[in-house]
């Protein structure tokens, strides 16, 4: 337990340090504003320097794909729209528990606004206990606990794509209606669902793409009836106009998986390829995927200004600065973060210019490069990441950002779908105890004796002092 008497004596030093640091950051923030204003006039030259010397850099700087002076007001979201989100939690493996296994629990959220449809709020638990699940990562020197977190990332994206497929197929059956040919209706028409259900002939159920395991699909089939048509009678083929309800798929955190850089190629492929396959499924369904990062500590866009502050004729980092004992001379804004600068430059409801990340791991992303911008959501400046196919489609990007802003407003500062996905996924202390109690019952029924935790774990749970 903490000794708060000792902590109280240390707090004065911490508060004084933070006050001094705040003053220094304000000065650097003023300088950053001057630099970015100057960079607007020489942006093309800075981009050329970045492209020419990119193989000699020792830092990661994003590439601006719009003018640095760009400020875009995000439009309001339509009344009728759908938001999909997933998040994951886990019970980590421990040799001190009654069995060495781990659990991944994935929270699933589908929220329909202005459509008179039931939401989907649940979770999918999956237990991993086979040797090929527990020890496959050992051949690459990766601990089981780390591999579990990577598997959780895969599961979150695969479940997200699965939900998006069902929503997309359901909307296609409703709105690709031959009886609506030539009829123009707004996407937020309040009686659209009732009208479509009344006059639409039933269409053939499209076959699901194999992006999830049959085990997971079987588990979720009952819940997915809430968002899929349960009566797929094959009759008329799909023709006519399409009136689509804007839909977005959200995850909490970055779409740039920095941890993959240090992994062996075989391990990296086992993690990244299923993720890319799920992303392509979202692309085919035309459901934009968004990574929402609250309180971002990234400095990728500020690093672009280092080409401006470099004291050398050529930004050849490897030759000039690779062996410096202290920071490089171009790091005049360190430790300032992107969100601090854009918090000054953006008004609520605006986004920054679009940037393309130059993280080295993206060389393995194939056509799924990641772009990002900063959005002033009112309560903070958040970093929003999207894949390239969303970034290059102005209409799709604008629609996605409008739904993100609406989610933050509904969630009082944080997207409500992501918050609910977390609440569905989180494994609390009581859940963990019940999980191992259930496991203990099954082991006893199977005839396994001496079932119990280690003496160390038992003593940690209850003090005898």
Backbone torsions as a table, in degrees:
resi	resn	phi	psi	omega
1	UNK	NA	155.0	-177.0
2	UNK	-78.0	143.6	172.5
3	UNK	-97.1	98.3	-173.2
4	UNK	-73.1	-20.4	175.9
5	UNK	-65.5	-42.3	177.1
6	UNK	-70.8	-37.1	179.6
7	UNK	-63.9	-37.5	-177.5
8	UNK	-60.1	-34.5	-179.7
9	UNK	-71.5	-24.2	-179.9
10	UNK	-86.1	-19.4	-175.2
11	UNK	-64.9	-33.7	-179.4
12	UNK	-62.4	-41.2	178.4
13	UNK	-66.2	-37.4	179.1
14	UNK	-65.7	-45.5	-177.6
15	UNK	-63.6	-38.7	179.1
16	UNK	-66.5	-40.5	178.0
17	UNK	-62.3	-43.2	-179.2
18	UNK	-66.8	-35.3	178.1
19	UNK	-65.3	-43.2	177.9
20	UNK	-65.3	-39.1	-180.0
21	UNK	-66.4	-36.9	179.0
22	UNK	-63.2	-40.3	178.2
23	UNK	-64.7	-42.8	179.7
24	UNK	-65.5	-39.1	180.0
25	UNK	-66.7	-35.3	178.4
26	UNK	-63.9	-40.0	178.0
27	UNK	-65.0	-41.8	178.9
28	UNK	-67.9	-32.5	178.0
29	UNK	-66.6	-39.7	175.6
30	UNK	-61.1	-42.4	-179.9
31	UNK	-67.7	-36.9	178.5
32	UNK	-63.2	-37.5	177.0
33	UNK	-62.4	-40.9	178.6
34	UNK	-65.0	-44.2	-178.5
35	UNK	-62.8	-44.3	-177.2
36	UNK	-71.3	-29.1	174.6
37	UNK	-67.9	-40.1	176.7
38	UNK	-69.1	-36.6	-177.4
39	UNK	-65.9	-23.5	-179.6
40	UNK	-61.1	-32.0	-177.8
41	UNK	-83.1	-19.5	-178.1
42	UNK	-122.9	26.9	-175.4
43	UNK	-59.5	-43.5	-178.3
44	UNK	-61.4	-40.4	179.0
45	UNK	-66.1	-39.9	179.2
46	UNK	-65.6	-38.3	177.6
47	UNK	-65.8	-39.8	177.8
48	UNK	-62.9	-42.2	177.9
49	UNK	-63.1	-41.4	179.5
50	UNK	-63.0	-44.2	-178.5
51	UNK	-67.6	-39.3	-176.2
52	UNK	-70.9	-36.1	-173.4
53	UNK	-108.7	16.9	-173.4
54	UNK	-62.5	-29.3	179.6
55	UNK	-78.7	-6.4	-178.9
56	UNK	-112.7	9.8	-177.7
57	UNK	-88.7	150.9	175.5
58	UNK	-115.6	15.2	176.0
59	UNK	-138.3	163.1	-179.5
60	UNK	-105.0	118.5	179.3
61	UNK	-122.6	131.8	178.5
62	UNK	-71.9	158.7	-178.5
63	UNK	-106.6	119.8	177.8
64	UNK	-72.6	130.5	178.1
65	UNK	-106.6	0.0	172.9
66	UNK	-133.1	165.8	178.0
67	UNK	-61.0	142.8	-178.8
68	UNK	-64.0	-17.9	178.6
69	UNK	-84.3	-1.9	-175.2
70	UNK	-64.5	128.6	170.9
71	UNK	-136.6	118.2	-174.3
72	UNK	-115.5	125.1	174.9
73	UNK	-77.8	126.3	-177.1
74	UNK	-81.2	129.4	-178.9
75	UNK	-70.6	162.4	177.1
76	UNK	-70.9	147.7	178.6
77	UNK	-73.3	145.7	176.0
78	UNK	-66.9	161.0	-178.4
79	UNK	-62.9	-42.2	-178.8
80	UNK	-97.2	117.7	176.1
81	UNK	-161.0	167.3	-177.2
82	UNK	-130.1	138.3	179.8
83	UNK	-124.4	128.8	178.8
84	UNK	-116.4	138.9	179.8
85	UNK	-150.7	149.9	173.2
86	UNK	-136.8	155.6	173.7
87	UNK	-153.8	157.2	-175.3
88	UNK	-129.6	155.8	174.1
89	UNK	-142.6	173.2	-174.3
90	UNK	-154.6	161.1	165.0
91	UNK	-111.5	116.0	-174.0
92	UNK	-74.9	151.2	177.6
93	UNK	-71.5	147.7	179.2
94	UNK	-148.6	133.2	177.3
95	UNK	-70.9	-12.4	-179.2
96	UNK	-90.2	-7.0	177.8
97	UNK	-85.5	177.0	-175.4
98	UNK	-70.4	-20.2	176.3
99	UNK	-152.4	146.2	-179.9
100	UNK	-88.5	102.1	-179.4
101	UNK	-157.8	171.8	173.8
102	UNK	-142.3	160.6	-177.0
103	UNK	-127.6	138.2	173.2
104	UNK	-116.8	124.6	179.8
105	UNK	-115.3	119.7	-175.6
106	UNK	-109.1	116.4	176.4
107	UNK	-79.6	135.5	-177.9
108	UNK	-121.7	131.5	-180.0
109	UNK	-132.9	129.5	168.8
110	UNK	-131.9	113.8	-178.6
111	UNK	-113.8	123.2	178.0
112	UNK	-105.1	121.8	178.8
113	UNK	-106.7	134.8	177.1
114	UNK	65.5	27.0	-176.5
115	UNK	-131.2	-1.2	179.1
116	UNK	56.2	43.4	177.8
117	UNK	-118.2	151.4	177.1
118	UNK	-72.9	141.5	175.4
119	UNK	-79.3	164.6	172.2
120	UNK	-115.0	119.2	177.5
121	UNK	-137.2	102.9	179.0
122	UNK	-158.4	-172.5	178.1
123	UNK	-141.0	155.0	178.1
124	UNK	-118.2	108.2	175.8
125	UNK	-88.1	146.5	177.3
126	UNK	-144.3	126.7	-177.9
127	UNK	-99.7	135.9	178.6
128	UNK	-115.9	118.1	-175.1
129	UNK	-139.2	-10.4	-178.6
130	UNK	-77.0	152.5	-179.6
131	UNK	-56.7	-36.8	-179.9
132	UNK	-67.9	-21.2	175.3
133	UNK	-85.6	-35.8	-172.4
134	UNK	-85.6	-34.4	-168.3
135	UNK	-120.2	4.5	-178.4
136	UNK	-63.0	-30.1	-176.1
137	UNK	-78.2	-14.1	-177.3
138	UNK	-63.4	-30.1	-179.2
139	UNK	-64.0	-20.5	178.2
140	UNK	-105.6	7.5	-179.3
141	UNK	74.9	25.0	-179.4
142	UNK	-104.1	127.7	178.5
143	UNK	-66.4	150.9	-179.2
144	UNK	-59.4	-37.3	179.9
145	UNK	-62.0	-40.7	178.0
146	UNK	-67.2	-43.7	-178.8
147	UNK	-62.4	-35.3	177.2
148	UNK	-59.7	-42.7	-179.8
149	UNK	-66.7	-34.0	176.9
150	UNK	-68.4	-41.2	178.0
151	UNK	-63.3	-34.6	178.5
152	UNK	-64.0	-40.2	177.7
153	UNK	-61.2	-43.5	178.3
154	UNK	-60.2	-47.3	-177.0
155	UNK	-62.0	-41.6	179.7
156	UNK	-58.5	-45.2	-177.5
157	UNK	-71.8	-39.3	179.7
158	UNK	-65.0	-42.1	178.2
159	UNK	-66.4	-37.8	177.2
160	UNK	-60.2	-45.0	179.3
161	UNK	-66.9	-36.5	177.7
162	UNK	-61.2	-46.3	178.3
163	UNK	-63.3	-41.9	-179.8
164	UNK	-62.9	-37.8	177.8
165	UNK	-61.1	-46.1	-178.7
166	UNK	-65.0	-42.1	177.9
167	UNK	-63.0	-44.4	-179.0
168	UNK	-62.6	-46.3	-178.7
169	UNK	-65.4	-37.2	179.0
170	UNK	-65.9	-44.0	178.6
171	UNK	-65.5	-35.6	179.3
172	UNK	-63.6	-40.7	178.8
173	UNK	-65.8	-35.8	-176.9
174	UNK	-75.7	-38.4	-166.4
175	UNK	-109.3	-12.1	174.0
176	UNK	-91.4	77.1	-168.3
177	UNK	-116.0	120.5	-178.9
178	UNK	-63.0	-24.2	179.5
179	UNK	-75.2	-11.3	178.8
180	UNK	-98.6	11.3	-178.1
181	UNK	-59.5	126.6	178.8
182	UNK	84.4	-4.1	179.4
183	UNK	-94.3	128.2	-178.1
184	UNK	-109.9	114.7	-179.6
185	UNK	-125.5	144.6	177.0
186	UNK	-69.7	151.1	-178.4
187	UNK	-67.2	-18.9	-179.8
188	UNK	-102.1	21.6	179.1
189	UNK	-60.5	123.3	-169.3
190	UNK	-67.6	-26.1	-177.9
191	UNK	-103.6	18.9	-175.0
192	UNK	-62.1	-43.9	-178.2
193	UNK	-65.2	-44.2	-179.1
194	UNK	-62.6	-43.2	-179.5
195	UNK	-64.3	-44.5	-177.6
196	UNK	-64.8	-41.0	-179.8
197	UNK	-67.5	-26.2	-176.3
198	UNK	-79.3	-41.5	-170.1
199	UNK	-110.8	-0.3	-173.4
200	UNK	-91.9	128.9	170.7
201	UNK	-70.2	145.5	-179.1
202	UNK	-67.4	143.6	-176.8
203	UNK	-115.4	163.8	-176.9
204	UNK	-68.5	137.4	179.4
205	UNK	-70.4	120.6	179.5
206	UNK	-70.5	148.1	-179.4
207	UNK	-75.6	135.7	179.5
208	UNK	-71.1	142.3	175.5
209	UNK	-78.3	142.2	-173.6
210	UNK	-78.2	70.4	179.0
211	UNK	-102.9	-7.0	179.0
212	UNK	-127.5	159.9	179.9
213	UNK	-72.1	147.3	176.8
214	UNK	-56.6	-32.3	179.2
215	UNK	-61.1	-46.8	-178.7
216	UNK	-69.5	-38.1	-179.6
217	UNK	-65.7	-38.4	178.9
218	UNK	-64.4	-40.4	178.6
219	UNK	-60.5	-38.8	-169.5
220	UNK	-97.1	-0.1	-173.0
221	UNK	-62.3	-37.9	-178.0
222	UNK	-67.9	-42.9	-179.0
223	UNK	-68.4	-33.0	-176.5
224	UNK	-71.4	-13.2	175.0
225	UNK	-62.6	-19.3	177.9
226	UNK	-67.1	-25.7	-176.3
227	UNK	-120.2	2.2	178.3
228	UNK	-121.0	154.9	-179.1
229	UNK	-74.0	119.2	-176.8
230	UNK	-80.9	-1.0	-175.7
231	UNK	-127.4	73.8	-176.0
232	UNK	-84.8	75.5	178.6
233	UNK	-83.4	120.8	-176.8
234	UNK	-73.4	122.5	174.7
235	UNK	-141.5	-102.6	-171.7
236	UNK	-76.5	137.1	175.0
237	UNK	-68.1	164.6	-177.4
238	UNK	-75.5	118.9	175.6
239	UNK	-145.1	176.2	175.2
240	UNK	92.8	-171.7	-176.7
241	UNK	-79.1	163.3	178.0
242	UNK	-118.6	123.0	176.2
243	UNK	-115.4	97.9	-171.1
244	UNK	-96.7	140.9	172.6
245	UNK	-86.6	126.7	179.6
246	UNK	-55.7	133.3	-177.3
247	UNK	-133.8	146.2	179.4
248	UNK	-138.3	145.1	176.3
249	UNK	-114.6	123.2	-172.3
250	UNK	-119.9	143.5	170.1
251	UNK	-130.5	153.9	178.7
252	UNK	-90.2	117.9	178.2
253	UNK	112.1	-177.4	-172.1
254	UNK	-79.2	150.1	171.4
255	UNK	-89.9	-2.8	177.0
256	UNK	-97.8	110.7	-175.4
257	UNK	-91.0	86.0	-175.2
258	UNK	-62.1	-29.5	-176.3
259	UNK	-65.0	-18.8	-178.0
260	UNK	-70.6	-20.5	-177.0
261	UNK	-60.0	-34.4	-173.6
262	UNK	-91.0	-2.0	-175.2
263	UNK	-89.1	150.7	172.0
264	UNK	-61.3	154.2	-172.8
265	UNK	-59.8	-39.4	-178.7
266	UNK	-66.0	-42.9	177.3
267	UNK	-65.5	-41.0	179.5
268	UNK	-61.5	-40.7	-179.6
269	UNK	-65.6	-37.5	180.0
270	UNK	-64.7	-27.0	179.1
271	UNK	-89.5	-46.2	-169.7
272	UNK	-78.7	-36.9	-175.4
273	UNK	-62.5	-44.4	175.3
274	UNK	-62.0	-34.2	178.7
275	UNK	-66.1	-46.5	179.6
276	UNK	-63.3	-36.7	177.6
277	UNK	-63.2	-40.9	177.4
278	UNK	-66.7	-38.8	177.4
279	UNK	-61.5	-41.1	179.2
280	UNK	-65.6	-33.6	175.5
281	UNK	-63.5	-41.2	175.6
282	UNK	-64.4	-37.2	179.0
283	UNK	-64.6	-43.7	178.9
284	UNK	-64.7	-32.9	178.5
285	UNK	-80.7	-5.9	-178.7
286	UNK	59.4	37.2	175.2
287	UNK	-107.2	106.3	-176.8
288	UNK	-64.8	135.4	177.7
289	UNK	-100.1	139.1	-176.1
290	UNK	-132.8	131.9	169.2
291	UNK	-101.1	119.1	-176.5
292	UNK	-103.0	123.2	-177.4
293	UNK	-119.6	108.8	176.3
294	UNK	-87.4	144.7	179.6
295	UNK	53.0	48.6	-178.1
296	UNK	-64.8	138.9	177.3
297	UNK	-109.1	17.1	-179.4
298	UNK	-72.7	149.5	176.2
299	UNK	-127.1	25.7	-175.3
300	UNK	-62.4	-42.3	-178.4
301	UNK	-74.8	-35.9	175.9
302	UNK	-66.0	-31.5	178.3
303	UNK	-63.3	-23.5	176.1
304	UNK	-62.1	-31.2	179.7
305	UNK	-72.4	-11.4	178.3
306	UNK	-68.6	-23.3	173.0
307	UNK	-67.8	-24.7	178.8
308	UNK	-82.9	-33.4	-177.0
309	UNK	-94.9	-0.2	178.8
310	UNK	-64.0	127.1	-177.1
311	UNK	-79.8	-7.1	-177.3
312	UNK	-97.6	158.3	179.6
313	UNK	-62.5	-40.3	179.0
314	UNK	-121.0	134.8	-180.0
315	UNK	-78.6	62.1	178.7
316	UNK	-90.7	85.5	-173.5
317	UNK	-62.7	-39.5	-175.7
318	UNK	-63.8	-37.3	-179.4
319	UNK	-79.1	-40.3	-171.2
320	UNK	-93.8	-36.2	-166.1
321	UNK	-128.7	6.9	-172.6
322	UNK	-67.4	-31.3	-174.4
323	UNK	-111.1	20.7	179.7
324	UNK	-69.7	137.8	179.7
325	UNK	-71.1	-26.9	-179.1
326	UNK	-114.7	-170.7	-178.8
327	UNK	-68.9	159.4	-178.1
328	UNK	-69.4	154.2	-177.7
329	UNK	-65.8	-17.3	179.4
330	UNK	-83.8	-6.1	-177.4
331	UNK	-86.0	54.8	-176.5
332	UNK	-76.8	-16.2	-177.6
333	UNK	-102.7	-1.3	-180.0
334	UNK	-63.2	134.4	7.0
335	UNK	-102.9	35.1	-178.7
336	UNK	-62.1	145.5	179.9
337	UNK	-112.5	158.1	-178.4
338	UNK	-55.8	-44.7	-173.9
339	UNK	-61.5	-31.1	178.7
340	UNK	-66.3	-43.4	-179.7
341	UNK	-67.3	-48.0	-177.5
342	UNK	-71.0	-19.3	172.8
343	UNK	-65.7	-27.9	175.7
344	UNK	-81.3	-35.6	-169.8
345	UNK	-89.0	-20.4	-175.9
346	UNK	-104.2	148.9	171.0
347	UNK	-97.4	158.4	177.0
348	UNK	-54.8	132.1	-179.3
349	UNK	89.4	4.1	178.9
350	UNK	-108.4	156.1	172.4
351	UNK	-117.4	158.1	178.8
352	UNK	-81.9	179.7	170.3
353	UNK	-59.7	158.2	177.4
354	UNK	-84.2	137.5	-179.4
355	UNK	-123.6	148.3	173.5
356	UNK	-105.7	124.8	-179.8
357	UNK	-69.9	142.7	178.3
358	UNK	-112.0	24.7	177.3
359	UNK	-58.6	136.4	-175.6
360	UNK	-62.2	-29.6	-177.8
361	UNK	-63.2	-20.5	-178.4
362	UNK	-69.8	-11.1	174.3
363	UNK	-64.1	-18.6	177.9
364	UNK	-98.1	-0.4	-177.6
365	UNK	-82.7	-3.9	-178.2
366	UNK	58.0	-121.5	-176.4
367	UNK	-88.1	3.0	-174.0
368	UNK	-100.0	50.8	177.9
369	UNK	-65.4	152.9	-174.6
370	UNK	-104.7	131.8	174.0
371	UNK	-113.8	159.6	179.0
372	UNK	-151.2	162.3	171.3
373	UNK	-148.2	168.5	177.3
374	UNK	-108.9	134.4	-175.5
375	UNK	-121.8	126.8	174.9
376	UNK	-83.5	102.4	-175.2
377	UNK	-90.7	4.3	-179.8
378	UNK	104.9	-56.2	-179.5
379	UNK	-84.2	-23.9	-179.0
380	UNK	-163.6	177.9	171.0
381	UNK	-106.8	113.7	-176.2
382	UNK	-101.7	150.2	173.2
383	UNK	-92.9	127.8	-179.1
384	UNK	-119.1	122.4	-178.2
385	UNK	-110.8	142.2	178.2
386	UNK	-140.5	154.0	173.1
387	UNK	-72.5	166.7	-173.0
388	UNK	-59.7	-39.0	-176.3
389	UNK	-64.9	-23.3	173.7
390	UNK	-82.5	-40.4	-175.2
391	UNK	-64.5	-35.9	-175.5
392	UNK	-84.1	-5.9	177.6
393	UNK	-104.4	100.6	-174.5
394	UNK	-58.0	-40.7	-179.6
395	UNK	-65.7	-43.0	-179.4
396	UNK	-67.9	-40.7	178.7
397	UNK	-64.5	-45.0	179.9
398	UNK	-62.3	-41.4	178.7
399	UNK	-64.1	-43.2	-179.0
400	UNK	-62.7	-44.8	-178.5
401	UNK	-67.7	-33.2	177.8
402	UNK	-66.4	-37.4	178.2
403	UNK	-71.3	-35.3	175.8
404	UNK	-61.2	-46.8	-179.5
405	UNK	-63.0	-39.2	177.9
406	UNK	-64.4	-38.0	178.9
407	UNK	-64.8	-41.1	179.4
408	UNK	-65.3	-40.5	178.7
409	UNK	-63.0	-44.8	179.5
410	UNK	-66.9	-29.6	-178.2
411	UNK	-93.7	8.7	178.4
412	UNK	55.9	48.2	174.1
413	UNK	115.9	-11.6	179.3
414	UNK	-148.7	141.1	-176.4
415	UNK	-53.7	126.0	-174.7
416	UNK	-65.4	-34.4	-179.6
417	UNK	-65.5	-40.0	178.9
418	UNK	-69.0	-39.0	177.9
419	UNK	-63.2	-42.5	179.9
420	UNK	-69.9	-36.5	176.8
421	UNK	-62.0	-39.9	176.8
422	UNK	-64.2	-44.0	-179.1
423	UNK	-63.4	-34.8	177.7
424	UNK	-72.3	-32.0	-173.5
425	UNK	-86.6	-31.2	-169.0
426	UNK	-60.4	136.2	177.1
427	UNK	-102.9	110.2	-177.9
428	UNK	-86.2	172.1	-177.3
429	UNK	-57.8	-41.3	178.3
430	UNK	-65.3	-38.6	177.9
431	UNK	-63.6	-40.2	-179.6
432	UNK	-63.8	-42.3	179.3
433	UNK	-64.1	-42.2	-179.7
434	UNK	-67.4	-35.6	178.0
435	UNK	-60.6	-49.0	-178.3
436	UNK	-72.8	-28.8	174.6
437	UNK	-66.1	-41.7	177.3
438	UNK	-64.9	-40.4	178.3
439	UNK	-64.2	-39.3	179.3
440	UNK	-63.5	-40.8	178.0
441	UNK	-60.7	-44.3	-179.1
442	UNK	-65.8	-38.1	179.6
443	UNK	-66.8	-38.6	178.5
444	UNK	-66.9	-41.6	177.5
445	UNK	-62.7	-30.6	179.2
446	UNK	-79.7	-0.7	177.0
447	UNK	89.7	12.9	179.8
448	UNK	-82.1	130.1	-178.5
449	UNK	-101.6	170.0	178.9
450	UNK	54.1	45.4	178.6
451	UNK	-83.4	127.1	178.4
452	UNK	169.2	170.1	179.4
453	UNK	-79.8	168.1	177.1
454	UNK	-70.0	161.3	178.3
455	UNK	-61.4	-34.9	179.2
456	UNK	-62.6	-46.2	-179.3
457	UNK	-65.9	-39.4	-179.4
458	UNK	-64.3	-39.5	179.8
459	UNK	-72.3	-33.0	179.0
460	UNK	-67.4	-30.7	-177.9
461	UNK	-76.6	-22.1	179.7
462	UNK	-145.6	114.4	-179.2
463	UNK	-72.6	143.9	176.4
464	UNK	-111.4	3.9	-178.6
465	UNK	-82.5	NA	NA
